[in-house]
Amino acid sequence: MTGCGQWRDKMEFSSLLEAFAVYHREPEGSRAYLDAIAYILRSVPPEIKEEFYRIVFSHFPELKPDYYDKEGNPLYDLDHACEFLGLSDEDKERFIEWAQDQQGIFADPERLHKIQ
């Protein structure tokens, strides 16, 4: 994620179409790009989300979720995610800042007793 581009305020989306447009338009790794991915994952039907995770896990077999929520969605510890992505210290700080705004993708170690 080196050269993450602009790390402006969190983007808000009104539709999947808008999120997909941002995903295709913005530089990979930028805040807008990551916000679009997070919105898409929160908004698509479960069948599409399951297929997405199946593809990701088949391409990255070493990427294992740290936890699962009550719906069975994978959750990742932020430190493990940063290590897997090989982020620099600067990029790690930005990634963690972004991840803390996301709901349902990364596990909050302080709340694990509620989601395990």
N, C-alpha and C positions, 0 to 999 in steps of 0.2 A: 504494500500500500504506500510505498514511498511516492511522494508527489501527489498527495491526496486531493489536491485541488482546493477549492473554496470550502471552508467549514463554517458556513453561515448558519443562521437559525434553522431549527427543524422545519422541514417542509410539511405542509398540510395538503391532503389530497381530497378531492370531492368524488373521485371515481377510480375504478381500476384502469380505465382508458387513460386518464390523466397520469396515473402512476407509471403505466407502461411507457407512455411518451417520454417521461422524465428519465426512466431507466434506459431507454434507447438513445437519448439525447445527451445526457450528462456524462462527464468523464468517469471511467471506472474508478471506484474507490472514493469519489467525492461524497460529501455529506448528502447531497440531493440524490445521488445514485443509491446510497445505502438506505436513505429514508424511503425511496421508492420500493426497494426490495422488501423492506420490513412491512410496508403498507400492503404490498401484494400478498405476502405470506399470511398476514392477518386477515385478508379479505377474500381470498379465493375459497371455493368450496373444498371440503375436506379431501375429496378424491384427488383434486389437482395438487393440493399440498402434499398428500401422501406420495404421489408420483414424483414431485419435485425432490422430496427427501430421498426416495428410492434411487433416483438418478445421481444425486449428490453423493450418497453413501456408496454407490457402485463405482464412482470415479475416484473417491477418496476413502478407501476402506479403512484407513488408519484414523479417520475422523469419527470418533465415537461420542455420542451424547453423554454428558455427565449425569443428567437426570431426565425424567419425563414428567410432564404435567399430568393432571388427572384425565385429560383427553388423549393422552399418549403422544403428544407432540414432544420432540426432543428439545432439551434445554442444555445450554453450554455455560460452563464456568468461564468468566471473562479472562482469567489468567490462562486457562487452557486454550481458549480461542486465540488469544494474542500469540501464544507460543506456537500453535499450529500454523498461524498465518505468517510467522517470522517477522513480526512488526518491530521497527526501530522504536526506541524509547519515545520519540516525538509522535510517531504514528500511533503507538500504543495509547498514549494520553488522549489523542483525538478519538480513537476507536472506542475507548472506555467511556468518554464523554458522550459519544453518539449512542452507544449500547445502553447507557443508563436511561436514555429517553425511550427505549423500545420496551414494549410489553410483550411478554410471552416468547422471547427468543433466548434470552440469557438469564441464567439462574442468579438470583440475589442470595449469596451465601447466608445472609442474616435472616432470610425467610425460608430456608430450605426445609425446616421442620413443617412448614405449611404446605409444601408442594411435593415432597417425596412420596 
